[in-house]
Amino acid sequence: MNIIIIIAFTFICTFPAWASENSPFPIRIEHAFGSSVITQKPKRVATVAWANHEVPLALGIVPVGFAAANFGDDDGDGVLPWVADRLKALNADTPILFDEGDGIDFEAVAATQPDVILAAYSGLSRSDYETLSMIAPVVAFPDKPWSTNWRSMIRINSAGLGMMAEGEALITKIETQIAERVAQYPELKDKSAMFITHLDPTDLSVIHFYSTNDARVSFFDDLGLHSPPSVKKVSQNGQFSGESSIEKIDEFNDVDIFVTYGNKALLTPLTENPLMSKMRAIKHGAIVMLSNGPLATAANPTPLSISWVLDDYLEALAKAARKAELAQ
C-alpha cells in the first residue's frame, strides 16, 4: 500500500527543471484546482480547514495561523489537546486562530502574511482556492474534497514546506507506533467496521455513514479492520459519505462493529428501534460510542492525534470486536 501511495505522489509534486541542485525549490504541486508553485522555502506558514497545521507542527514549524477547533474542544480554547501538547513541546504560544464557523476567514488569513497556505485535507471550493491564491500559493487537496488520508496529508503538506524527507520519516514513525499497538489486539483482525456520521434518536429512518473514501474509514485498515462489501458498494461514487434507508438495514448485516459519535444515551433508541435493532452489530452490542469529545475528534486520524488517541481507540474497538466474536 505504501509503495502505491508513494508512486502516486510523484505525479502531484514535481520539481521544475530550473530548481537548484541544493534546494528542492521551486516546487510545483499539482492538485484538484491545477497547480501551485512555491518559489522558496516558506518562512510564514498558514493553514486552513481541519488539522493541516499538525504537519508543520509535527515537523517543528509553528504556523502563523491555523483554524480554531470547532469540534471536540472540551475547554473551548480552539486548540485540541494534542496540538496544545505539541505547542508546549516547541515552547511556542498559540498563534492566530482562524474562526471558520461560517467558512474561511480570508481577511484573517491575509493578515498573517503567509508565504504558503496548506490545505491538503480540506473541502475548498474553487472560489475558496482562487481567493486564497491571491494571498499566497495554496497546497490544496489532490483529488476529492475531504478524502485525503493522513499519509497523503503529511506528504502533500510537507512537500509544500520543502520537507519531503522529513515527511516520509514522520509517516514511518507513526506507522511503527500503529503496528506495535495493533499487534496487541489480535481480535480486530478480519473484523469489519462501519462508521456512522451521526444519528438522530428522534428520526432513525435514514442511516448516514462515511464511505471508504473518508479518512476515518481508511484508518480502519491501519487498525487491522476492513470495510464490509455493503459499505464499499455505496462508496463507488467517490463521495466521502453515503446514506441508506433504514428499510434496507439487512444489507448491513456484514458489519461486525458499529462506530458512531454520541454517548450511551443513544443506545436505547438504537436497540429499541424495530428495524435498527435487527442490524447484527447493534443486536450483539458491538458498538463503539465516541461521544463528542477529543476521542471522537481523534478518530479522524491526523499526524498528532494518532499517538494521542490510539490506545483508547483500540481498546474500545477491541471490546466491541470481542462482543462480535461471542455472537458468532
GIBELGI-V872564 format. One record per helix or strand. SS is the DSSP state (hx for helix, st for strand). FROM is the first residue (numbers start at 0). TO is the last residue. Records with the same first field share a line. If there is no record, write none. Layout:
SS: FROM-TO  FROM-TO
This chain:
hx: 1-8  52-57  80-88  105-110  125-132  149-159  163-181  185-187  214-221  228-232  245-251  264-271  275-277  279-282  293-297  304-326
st: 12-14  26-30  33-37  44-46  64-66  95-97  115-117  136-138  191-199  202-209  225-225  240-244  256-259  261-261  286-288  290-290
